[in-house]
Amino acid sequence: MGKPISIIFAGTPEFACRALEALIEDKRFSIDMVITQPDKPVGRNLKTTSCPVKQVATKNNILVQQPEKIASIKDKIESIKPDFIVVIAYGQILPQDILSIPRHGSVNVHGSILPKYRGASPIQEALRNGDSETGVSLQLMNKFLDQGDILEQFKLSIKDSDNYLLLSEKLSKLTAEKLPSVLVDFFEQKITTMKQDNSSATYCKKISKEDGLLDFNLEDAVSLVNKVRAFTPWPSCYTFLNKKRIKIVSATHSEQKINTGEWALTSPKQLGIGTKKGAFIPLILQPEGKKPMSAEEFVRGYFKG
């Protein structure tokens, strides 16, 4: 191969960082621009903070662009004449005239085995549904959401102990391991793309903070545990006890019989909450304004039975 493959990388969160670092370290590539979201105020003090991808790019002296709308930097993208635009959790939809700029196409990394879980929250959706397997899909982007032809897909088993944080880290690592070779193979015309079966597609929505509310009257214990796995650490799951908000950080389930919505001691050190089917067993709880604590600590300090 002659000169390095020119890449413009578009991404924002921690999930995209390992792949960006892998491309930076690989001498077969030249990262000629990083596009990411504008800096935003974060935390109680609303301190303006750079996103993780910008931090990686800045550390490696790569040109960073942070447009409110990516269309506003079309001329800058064209001037680079990239071989690829690589998109991982960027946070904006790229218009067709941007997608068409790279010589070899725009490639998106999506955290599911497409066409399953198209949309904004594929990792969370796999956990919520109790799936035993997920993965990443590398697809050529087009104007339709997550409907591009597939370059490669890589699968990964989901463990019962996985929550969103753990599973996203595994998928991020998998992406970093596989992406560079796939880009080179496609560049060298060694990959035959595969069309998606649109008739078997499923979709997932963008998640809001309100989605974290646990409703013990409407859902069963297994579904509620999966919801906690999917929404930890963000947006987090919560319920109320004596009108106080309680965050549930970790939980399991059992077949014990407890009245729906009722909090009860299942042992001197353990709580259970009755659901539509089965008992929801909190393992780590966080009362409002306090640090996370074990169920035993919570029972001792906050639950009178």
N, C-alpha and C positions, 0 to 999 in steps of 0.2 A: 504494500500500500504506500502511496506517495505522501502528500501533505496530510496533516491531521484532518479528521472529519469535523466540520464546523457545526457547532450546536448553539442554539439559543434555548435556555432552560427557563421554563415558567413553573413556579411552585411557591408555596408559602409556609406550610407547617413543618413540624419536626419530621413527619412521615416522609417528606420529600428529601430530607437532608442526606441520608446515607447514599442515595442514588446520585445526588449531585456530587458528593465527595468521591464516589467511585469513578465518575466520569472525569472529574478534575485530575485524579491520580493516574488515569489511564492515558498514556502518551499517544494513543491512537485518536484522541479527541482534542479539540480546542473549544473551550467554553467561552464564546465571544460576547455573550450578554446573558444576564439573569434578569428576568422580569418577575416581580413579586408585588404583593399588595402594599399600599401606603402604610407608613408607620402609624400606630394607633395608641391612644392612651390606655394603660393597663393597670389594674389593681386599685386599691383604695385611694392611693395618691394620684391616680390618673397620670402616671409617668409615661411619656411617649417612648415606646419601645419598638425596636426593629424585630421583625419576625425571624424565626430560625433560619430560613433560607437566605435572607439578606445577610445575616451574621456570617454564614459560611462563605458567601460570595465576597463580602468585604474582607474577611480574613485572607482570602486568596487573591485579592486585588483584581477582581472581575468587575467589569462595568455592570452597574445595577440600574434598572429603570423601575419606577413605582407609579405607573399611571393610574388615575382614577378609572379611566376607560382605555383598554389596550389599543383601540382604534387610533388613539391620539399619537401613538408612536409607530405607526405603520411605516413611515419613511425611514425611521432609524432601523427598523427590522430589515427592510428591503436593502438598505445600504450595506448590511453585513453579508448578504447573499448566503444565508446558512444552508447547510445540507439538510439539517433537521431542526424542527422545533420540538422539544421534549416537554411534555406537560404532566406534572404530578401534583394534584390537589392545589391548583393555582387559585381557584375561587372566582374566576370570571369565565364566561363563555367566549371563546375565540370566534370572531366572524369568519366567513368563508374566504374573504379576500386576504386575511392574515394566514389562515391555514394553508393557502395555496402558495405562499411565498417560498418555502424551502424546496430545494431541488428534489429531495427524496421523500418529502412529506412531513406531516406533523404527527408525532407519536404520543399517545396518552397511556399512562399506567393507571389501571383501574383495579381497585381492591376486591375483585370477585372473579368468578369464572363466568364471564359473559356468555350468553345474554342474561344470566341470572343477576338480579340486583343492579340494574342500571340506575343511575341517579346519585344522590348526594351522600348516602350513608350506608354503603355496602358492607362494611366491616361490622357495624352495629346490627345491621339486619340479619346477618348470618348468626350472630350470637343470640339475638332475640328469638330466632326461630329454632335454636338448639341444634344447628347444623353440625355435622361431624367433620366437615371439610369445607375449605374455601381456597383462595389463591389469588394470583394476580394475572390480569390480562393486559398484554401489550397490543394496542390497536391503532390503526391508522385513523386519524380523526376526520370526520366530515361534519356537515352542518346539523346532523341529527344527534341527539344526546346519546352517547355511548353505543352507537350503532355501526361504527366503522369496522372494516375488515380486520381480522385478528392476525397478528404476526406470530405470536406464541402465547401459550398459557402455562402457568406453573401452579401446581396444587400443593396444599398444605393441610395437614390434619389439625382439627381444633380440639384442644383438651378441655375437660370439664373445669379445670382451674384457670382457664384463660378468661380475662376480661378484655375490654377494649384496649387498654394500655398495653397489655402483654401481647395481644394478637396483632395489633398494629405495628409493634416493634418487630415481630417475627416477619410480617409481610414486607416491612421496610427493608429488612436485612435481605430477604429473598429477592426483592427488586434490585437492590444494589449488586447482588451476585450475578443476576441474569441479564440485566439491561444492556451493559456494554457489548457483550457478545452478540445479542440479538440485533442491535443497531449495526454492528459491523457486518453481520451476515446479510442483513437486508440491503445495506449499502453495496455489498458485493453481489447482490442478486442471487443469493443462495436460499432465500425463503419464498415459498409460495403462500400468499395470504389466503385466509379462509373466511368466507362470508358467514355472518351470524344468522341463526334461525330466529327471525323476528317473531314467529308465532309462539315461541316458548319463552319470550322475554318476560321478566318481572321487574318491577320498579320500586324504589324506596325514596322516601321524602327527606327533606332537610329537617334536622332535629332542633327542637326548641327547649328551653329550660323547663317549660310547663310539662313536657312529655315525661319528665322524671317522676311525676306523682304516682305512687303505688296505690291501686284501687283493689283492696282485698275482696270486695263484693263482686267485681266483674271478672277477675282473672284467677286462674288456679296457681298453686304454689310453684310449680315448675316454670310456668311462664313468667312469674314475678322474679324468680331467681335469675332467669335468663335476661330479664330486663336490667337487673342490677349489674350483671356481667357486661351487658352492652353499653350501659351508660356510666361506667366507672373508668376514668375519673370525671368525665363531662358528658352530659350536664349534671350528673349524679342523680340518684334516686332518693326520694324522701317520702315521709308520711308524717302524721301528727299524733301526739299522745298528750292528753290533757291540754290541748290547744297549743302545744309546743312543737315546733318543727324538728323532726329527727331525720338526719341523713343516714341511709343504709349503705355502708361501704362494701360489705360482703355478706353473703347469706347462703343457706342451703335449704333443703325441704325435707319433710317426712310425711308419713301416712297418718300421723296422730290426728285425732278428732278434736277440733276446737271450733266453737261457734264462729261463723263468718264475721270477720272484722274484730273479733275479740282478742285482746292480748292476755296471755296466760303463762304461768310458769310450767315448763315441761320437766324441769328438775330444779333443785335449789339454785343452780347457777345458769340456767338456760331459759330463754323466752321462746314462745311460739305465737304466731298470729294466724287465726283461722282464715281460710280463703274459700273460694268457690269449690275447690277440691284440694285436700291436703293442707298441711301446716307449713307456713313460711317461717323459717328459723333464722333470725338475724345473728350474724357472727361478730361483725364489727359495726358499731353504731356511733353516730356523732351528734349529740344534742346541740342545739343552736348556740353558737358562741363558745363551744368547747372543742377540745381535741378528740379525734377518734378514740374509741375505747372498746374493749372486749364486751361481749354480752354479760359476762360475770360482773365486770365493773359497773356496767349500766344497771343491772339488777340491784346491785348493792347501793348505788347512789341515786337512782332515778325511778325505780319501779317498786311500788308497794304491794302489787298484786290485788 
